[in-house]
């Protein structure tokens, strides 16, 4: 198992989704599978299982490294930069 990276360790308060929708998918009439919330700016976008992968595009555009699942009941973080995963309570 990989070690939790410093980007994830630096998260002190989890940003939660304001709404359980991907606004970018809505703009273009696409569907999404699951949602992720950026822990830098708080935007919620679709995951890599979704056709347009908006959260990964957000990471590439902004370099905001850590996301959390916005899915009810899921409590995990992922760091794109370090490819590090961690559960949280």
C-alpha positions, 0 to 999 in steps of 0.5 A: 500500500502506498504512503499517504502524500503530503497534499492529502495530509495537509487537508484539515477540513473536507470541502463537501459538494454543494449540489450533486450534479456536474455543472459542466455535464449539464452545460453540454447535455452529457451524463455523469457516473459519479461526482468528485469534489476538489479540495482546493476550490470546492468545485464538484465535477464528474469522475473518470468513469463519466464520458467527459471526465471533467474532474481530471480536466480540472486537475490538468487545468488548475493543478489542484491535486486532491479530490474527494468522492461526493458520493453519499457514504463514500469517504476517501481522498485521491491526490492526482499529483502523487497518485495517493489514496486515503480514507477519512472519517 
